[in-house]
Amino acid sequence: MIKVGVIGSGSMGTGIAQVAATAGHEVHLYDNNPSALDRSEAFINKIMSRLVEKGRLQPEEAEAIKGRIHYQNNLFACSDASLIIEAIVENLDVKKQIFETLEDAVSEDTILATNTSSLSIAAIAAACKKPERVIGIHFFNPAALMKLVEIVPAVQTSEETQEKATQIIESWGKTTVLAKDTPGFIVNRVARPFYGEALRILEEGLADVPTIDWALTHIGGFKMGPFTLMDYIGNDINYTVTETVFEAFYYDQRYRPSFTQKRMMEAGFLGKKSGRGFYDYSEGAQNPAPNEDAEKGNEIFTRILYMLINEAADAAYLNIASPGDIDLAMTKGVNYPKGLLQWADEIGIQRCVNGMDRLYTEYLEDRYRCSPLLRKLARTGKGFFK
Ligand SMILES: NC(=O)c1ccc[n+]([C@@H]2O[C@H](COP(=O)([O-])OP(=O)(O)OC[C@H]3O[C@@H](n4cnc5c(N)ncnc54)[C@H](O)[C@@H]3O)[C@@H](O)[C@H]2O)c1
């Protein structure tokens, strides 16, 4: 067992501390805001009681897990940890500052990891004297429940750091995938069209919100439709991620955010948390029913699916991750019903190419350009896994 430091006791830090303590490690959980530490402790206590009530943990196990989490208001309490995972505010300067301050106090081979969703790991590592010890370890929310963790080495990261970090996270029962240090890593990049194309279909007036959601859930087999999911994530958060990815990709039109969602955010229609988003969540509210026209539903679903497959194919083409890891990331990280590249193989690569080309011919927008890898596979009669 090792000592683990977690910096930031917000929603992610608390979840990561819970996972590490459940795996048997002593955890120092630091936050510079005392009330965040109190909230974190109260949350862990509540979760542990619930797990005991449900019979998923013995009372003594729950006590032991709680006893292994040490809530700290001094950053240097983490300095004897072998792995430190930072999960503070998403701000490059603040994250750099924390690692700069910590590095002098930790041992030679301590791994410094960041849970950032959108910042460059290379830029964070550059703040350190030993950047080879810095790596991205990207958990999903809620960290205790979501199986997937993206391991993101920076250009400076040593192989030893990558291997050690992967081995530790897998020993916590997580599934790891290896991603290149590029905007959105795997999941937050490949998932963009799920929201973006649904918004585009809405803006074009091809279908309304409940119909698009119905098409994706009832025909596509997704657990949640895109609008339900945007409302659940929060239109503010989801819009900001899209905007960050768009800017980080030098304004590639494929990732262009939607005015519709921006206006929702500006109006305070954030989704479930504000009581109103694309749907009305107030007591007794009646939301419109979908138009369950199979032909239209199929058209909506396949358009979004082709866009998702195209994005996944392009991530494979640019070596952001292996096809196997891309599929694993989307099924374990965002619960897609099937890996997108596996799906492409099943549908037939040529059909995916035709689907993209039809969209491109219709709109003549760069947004609908077909990935060169899809074209190449179609030409050679190969698939991603066959
Ligand atoms: N929320 C998500 O869905 C999600 C998913 C994956 C990754 N992330 C990433 O995880 C990180 C944390 O996100 P979160 O949602 O837990 O945020 P949060 O706002 O819930 O928690 C952040 C915590 O960091 C603390 N903090 C801020 N500055 C600090 C400092 N200088 N020193 C010590 N503590 C400080 C705050 O007091 C707060 O408790 C971000 O980098 C985010 O991009 C978030």
The ligand as a MOL file (V3000), in Angstrom:
LIG
                    3D

  0  0  0     0  0            999 V3000
M  V30 BEGIN CTAB
M  V30 COUNTS 44 48 0 0 0
M  V30 BEGIN ATOM
M  V30 1 N -16.6270 17.7670 -12.4540 0
M  V30 2 C -16.3410 16.9260 -13.4430 0
M  V30 3 O -17.2400 16.3500 -14.0830 0
M  V30 4 C -14.9030 16.6250 -13.7760 0
M  V30 5 C -14.5890 15.4330 -14.4330 0
M  V30 6 C -13.2500 15.1410 -14.6990 0
M  V30 7 C -12.2630 16.0440 -14.3460 0
M  V30 8 N -12.5970 17.2130 -13.7260 0 CHG=1
M  V30 9 C -11.4950 18.1130 -13.3540 0
M  V30 10 O -11.2270 17.9410 -11.9640 0
M  V30 11 C -10.8140 19.1720 -11.3810 0
M  V30 12 C -11.7260 19.5190 -10.2160 0
M  V30 13 O -13.0580 19.5630 -10.6510 0
M  V30 14 P -14.2760 19.5040 -9.6220 0
M  V30 15 O -15.5100 19.3610 -10.4440 0
M  V30 16 O -14.0020 18.5290 -8.5290 0 CHG=-1
M  V30 17 O -14.2310 20.9790 -9.0220 0
M  V30 18 P -14.8440 21.5200 -7.6420 0
M  V30 19 O -15.1030 22.9500 -7.8540 0
M  V30 20 O -15.9510 20.6330 -7.1760 0
M  V30 21 O -13.6330 21.3430 -6.6060 0
M  V30 22 C -12.4380 22.0360 -6.6760 0
M  V30 23 C -11.8640 22.1370 -5.2550 0
M  V30 24 O -10.5520 22.6690 -5.3440 0
M  V30 25 C -10.3790 23.5770 -4.2780 0
M  V30 26 N -9.3240 24.5020 -4.6430 0
M  V30 27 C -9.3640 25.4730 -5.5890 0
M  V30 28 N -8.1630 26.0990 -5.6560 0
M  V30 29 C -7.3610 25.4910 -4.7540 0
M  V30 30 C -6.0130 25.6680 -4.3740 0
M  V30 31 N -5.2460 26.6090 -4.9290 0
M  V30 32 N -5.5060 24.8620 -3.4250 0
M  V30 33 C -6.2670 23.9190 -2.8700 0
M  V30 34 N -7.5560 23.6930 -3.1800 0
M  V30 35 C -8.0860 24.4800 -4.1170 0
M  V30 36 C -11.7280 24.2300 -4.0630 0
M  V30 37 O -11.8460 24.7240 -2.7550 0
M  V30 38 C -12.6670 23.0520 -4.3370 0
M  V30 39 O -12.9830 22.3630 -3.1540 0
M  V30 40 C -10.8000 20.1830 -12.5270 0
M  V30 41 O -9.5070 20.2360 -13.0600 0
M  V30 42 C -11.7850 19.5790 -13.5270 0
M  V30 43 O -11.5020 19.9860 -14.8560 0
M  V30 44 C -13.8850 17.5140 -13.4200 0
M  V30 END ATOM
M  V30 BEGIN BOND
M  V30 1 1 1 2
M  V30 2 2 2 3
M  V30 3 1 2 4
M  V30 4 1 4 5
M  V30 5 2 4 44
M  V30 6 2 5 6
M  V30 7 1 6 7
M  V30 8 2 7 8
M  V30 9 1 8 9
M  V30 10 1 8 44
M  V30 11 1 9 10
M  V30 12 1 9 42
M  V30 13 1 10 11
M  V30 14 1 11 12
M  V30 15 1 11 40
M  V30 16 1 12 13
M  V30 17 1 13 14
M  V30 18 2 14 15
M  V30 19 1 14 16
M  V30 20 1 14 17
M  V30 21 1 17 18
M  V30 22 2 18 19
M  V30 23 1 18 20
M  V30 24 1 18 21
M  V30 25 1 21 22
M  V30 26 1 22 23
M  V30 27 1 23 24
M  V30 28 1 23 38
M  V30 29 1 24 25
M  V30 30 1 25 26
M  V30 31 1 25 36
M  V30 32 1 26 27
M  V30 33 1 26 35
M  V30 34 2 27 28
M  V30 35 1 28 29
M  V30 36 1 29 30
M  V30 37 2 29 35
M  V30 38 1 30 31
M  V30 39 2 30 32
M  V30 40 1 32 33
M  V30 41 2 33 34
M  V30 42 1 34 35
M  V30 43 1 36 37
M  V30 44 1 36 38
M  V30 45 1 38 39
M  V30 46 1 40 41
M  V30 47 1 40 42
M  V30 48 1 42 43
M  V30 END BOND
M  V30 END CTAB
M  END
